[in-house]
Amino acid sequence: MADTTQRIRIVGAGPSGLCAAINLARAGYGVTVYERHAEVGKRFHGDFQGIENWSTPVDFADALKTLSIAPDFFCRPHWGGELLMQGGYGGTVRSPRPLFYLTRRGSMEGSLDRSLKTQALEAGVTLKFGCHRAIEDGHIIAAGPGKPNVMASGVVFRTDLPDTITTVLDNELAPDGYAYLLVQDGCGTLASVYYRHFKRAAAHLERTTQYFQARRPFPMENPRQFTGYGNFYPVCSAVHRGRLYVGEAAGFQDFLFGFGIRYALMSGYLAARSIIEGCSYDLLWRQVFGRQLATSLINRYLLQRFGSLAHRLIIWRTTRGNPWAFMNRFYNSAAGRLLAQAPAARWLQKKAGGDGRPCAARL
Ligand SMILES: Cc1cc2nc3c(=O)[nH]c(=O)nc-3n(C[C@H](O)[C@H](O)[C@H](O)COP(=O)(O)OP(=O)(O)OC[C@H]3O[C@@H](n4cnc5c(N)ncnc54)[C@H](O)[C@@H]3O)c2cc1C
């Protein structure tokens, strides 16, 4: 029987913390969320982000119902776009079902963050802004990434370009990562996401801007630059000293491309469920997305090892046939990649381990 007299304290008002808060409050718990900034979404700048829709057969629109989240934010399905490499190789991706949903991040009206805040307040959650709390103060830790091991540099702007979805896999623009140009209704986001050469952030953004401008010049009005980072590290348990870690604070991140929003929402929901139902949180997340997490690590290792050959393969497979089916297999089937498990774990341990968190590489 759930003890709803207990007040749950959550550190961090990102998607993971707010999703946990909404579900707990709806189940009758008193919930306080502490956020160090004066508003939600301060980590972001109105940029577009994609919520991947291929790692599970459950469409994100349906997943939101399970998560008890109303879809009253900018959340637009997309069936594809352009996928390119430098040198012109690439083409158009067209999927029979939505490949991703585009959303906006930040403090503004219509963003995912703002909508979650409103839904949390409506559910009766107490939100305390400008309140930096120690990890020891929380039952649920939703404080986002620790040290950076993937970075993004970008710019948001107004433009007269038509709606555009273009992604470029190229180590010159984005070492081991990808660059993208997203335009919707006259708002643009252009960014480089890179996994090394962090000190050359300005150069990555400049090259990316030049690349897209050379393909087709376009105005960038009211440009606002941003940088951000993500963190991935080996997750063994997401429970430490009785605290439940959710979202990026737990290391729940798509190792391959950094699509962390779905993991953040899902882990927040599962942490709430484990409290409400009195069941093991570790068991829940392993059942629901443990496999995808492990597979995405192997895929990242292989991508970094095989570089442009891997880029070419991804482009070749997604620009013909059924790209959704390919991506779904790519994110789920570790079977064909069993041989890479041990080196992938060693590689990650070397790259991301040793930051003092209670984890060990285990796939
Ligand atoms: C530039 C950029 C682009 C991205 N693009 C995509 C994308 O296209 N698709 C995708 O799926 N993912 C993307 N991601 C990743 C995605 O944004 C994250 O995975 C997701 O926001 C993680 O949610 P979270 O709740 O775990 O953490 P966060 O969103 O980081 O929220 C954590 C919150 O905790 C607060 N906090 C931290 N410490 C404390 C403390 N001690 N006390 C109180 N409050 C605290 C922070 O201020 C923050 O508000 C991107 C990330 C970046 C940086």
The ligand as an SDF file (V2000), in Angstrom:
LIG
                    3D

 53 58  0  0  0  0  0  0  0  0999 V2000
   21.8220   21.6440  -27.1450 C   0  0  0  0  0  0  0  0  0  0  0  0
   21.1160   20.3450  -26.8230 C   0  0  0  0  0  0  0  0  0  0  0  0
   20.3260   19.7460  -27.7910 C   0  0  0  0  0  0  0  0  0  0  0  0
   19.6450   18.5570  -27.4880 C   0  0  0  0  0  0  0  0  0  0  0  0
   18.8530   18.0010  -28.4540 N   0  0  0  0  0  0  0  0  0  0  0  0
   18.1230   16.8990  -28.1510 C   0  0  0  0  0  0  0  0  0  0  0  0
   17.2380   16.3640  -29.1180 C   0  0  0  0  0  0  0  0  0  0  0  0
   17.1350   16.8280  -30.2570 O   0  0  0  0  0  0  0  0  0  0  0  0
   16.4830   15.2810  -28.7410 N   0  0  0  0  0  0  0  0  0  0  0  0
   16.5710   14.7290  -27.4910 C   0  0  0  0  0  0  0  0  0  0  0  0
   15.8470   13.7600  -27.2110 O   0  0  0  0  0  0  0  0  0  0  0  0
   17.4140   15.2160  -26.5760 N   0  0  0  0  0  0  0  0  0  0  0  0
   18.1850   16.2930  -26.8680 C   0  0  0  0  0  0  0  0  0  0  0  0
   19.0330   16.8010  -25.9340 N   0  0  0  0  0  0  0  0  0  0  0  0
   19.1220   16.1330  -24.6300 C   0  0  0  0  0  0  0  0  0  0  0  0
   17.9150   16.4750  -23.7560 C   0  0  0  0  0  0  0  0  0  0  0  0
   17.6950   17.8500  -23.7600 O   0  0  0  0  0  0  0  0  0  0  0  0
   18.1650   15.9660  -22.3340 C   0  0  0  0  0  0  0  0  0  0  0  0
   18.4630   14.5930  -22.4100 O   0  0  0  0  0  0  0  0  0  0  0  0
   16.9690   16.1820  -21.4040 C   0  0  0  0  0  0  0  0  0  0  0  0
   16.6730   17.5490  -21.2420 O   0  0  0  0  0  0  0  0  0  0  0  0
   17.2950   15.5790  -20.0460 C   0  0  0  0  0  0  0  0  0  0  0  0
   16.2810   15.8890  -19.1300 O   0  0  0  0  0  0  0  0  0  0  0  0
   16.5630   15.8300  -17.5750 P   0  0  0  0  0  0  0  0  0  0  0  0
   15.2860   16.0990  -16.9020 O   0  0  0  0  0  0  0  0  0  0  0  0
   17.2970   14.5930  -17.2430 O   0  0  0  0  0  0  0  0  0  0  0  0
   17.6210   17.0150  -17.2950 O   0  0  0  0  0  0  0  0  0  0  0  0
   17.5690   18.5840  -17.5840 P   0  0  0  0  0  0  0  0  0  0  0  0
   16.6830   18.8980  -18.7240 O   0  0  0  0  0  0  0  0  0  0  0  0
   19.0040   19.0000  -17.6720 O   0  0  0  0  0  0  0  0  0  0  0  0
   16.9500   19.2000  -16.2700 O   0  0  0  0  0  0  0  0  0  0  0  0
   17.6660   19.2140  -15.0590 C   0  0  0  0  0  0  0  0  0  0  0  0
   17.2020   20.4090  -14.2420 C   0  0  0  0  0  0  0  0  0  0  0  0
   17.7570   20.2900  -12.9350 O   0  0  0  0  0  0  0  0  0  0  0  0
   18.1730   21.5870  -12.5130 C   0  0  0  0  0  0  0  0  0  0  0  0
   19.1940   21.3740  -11.4800 N   0  0  0  0  0  0  0  0  0  0  0  0
   20.4240   20.8350  -11.6240 C   0  0  0  0  0  0  0  0  0  0  0  0
   21.0480   20.7400  -10.4480 N   0  0  0  0  0  0  0  0  0  0  0  0
   20.1780   21.2250   -9.5120 C   0  0  0  0  0  0  0  0  0  0  0  0
   20.2580   21.3880   -8.0930 C   0  0  0  0  0  0  0  0  0  0  0  0
   21.3250   20.9860   -7.3940 N   0  0  0  0  0  0  0  0  0  0  0  0
   19.1910   21.9330   -7.4280 N   0  0  0  0  0  0  0  0  0  0  0  0
   18.0920   22.3150   -8.1330 C   0  0  0  0  0  0  0  0  0  0  0  0
   17.9830   22.2000   -9.4830 N   0  0  0  0  0  0  0  0  0  0  0  0
   19.0060   21.6380  -10.1550 C   0  0  0  0  0  0  0  0  0  0  0  0
   18.7030   22.2240  -13.7940 C   0  0  0  0  0  0  0  0  0  0  0  0
   18.7300   23.6350  -13.6910 O   0  0  0  0  0  0  0  0  0  0  0  0
   17.6760   21.7290  -14.8180 C   0  0  0  0  0  0  0  0  0  0  0  0
   16.5790   22.5980  -14.9500 O   0  0  0  0  0  0  0  0  0  0  0  0
   19.7580   17.9730  -26.2080 C   0  0  0  0  0  0  0  0  0  0  0  0
   20.5860   18.5670  -25.2380 C   0  0  0  0  0  0  0  0  0  0  0  0
   21.2650   19.7260  -25.5490 C   0  0  0  0  0  0  0  0  0  0  0  0
   22.1430   20.3490  -24.4940 C   0  0  0  0  0  0  0  0  0  0  0  0
  1  2  1  0
  2  3  1  0
  2 52  2  0
  3  4  2  0
  4  5  1  0
  4 50  1  0
  5  6  2  0
  6  7  1  0
  6 13  1  0
  7  8  2  0
  7  9  1  0
  9 10  1  0
 10 11  2  0
 10 12  1  0
 12 13  2  0
 13 14  1  0
 14 15  1  0
 14 50  1  0
 15 16  1  0
 16 17  1  0
 16 18  1  0
 18 19  1  0
 18 20  1  0
 20 21  1  0
 20 22  1  0
 22 23  1  0
 23 24  1  0
 24 25  2  0
 24 26  1  0
 24 27  1  0
 27 28  1  0
 28 29  2  0
 28 30  1  0
 28 31  1  0
 31 32  1  0
 32 33  1  0
 33 34  1  0
 33 48  1  0
 34 35  1  0
 35 36  1  0
 35 46  1  0
 36 37  1  0
 36 45  1  0
 37 38  2  0
 38 39  1  0
 39 40  1  0
 39 45  2  0
 40 41  1  0
 40 42  2  0
 42 43  1  0
 43 44  2  0
 44 45  1  0
 46 47  1  0
 46 48  1  0
 48 49  1  0
 50 51  2  0
 51 52  1  0
 52 53  1  0
M  END
$$$$
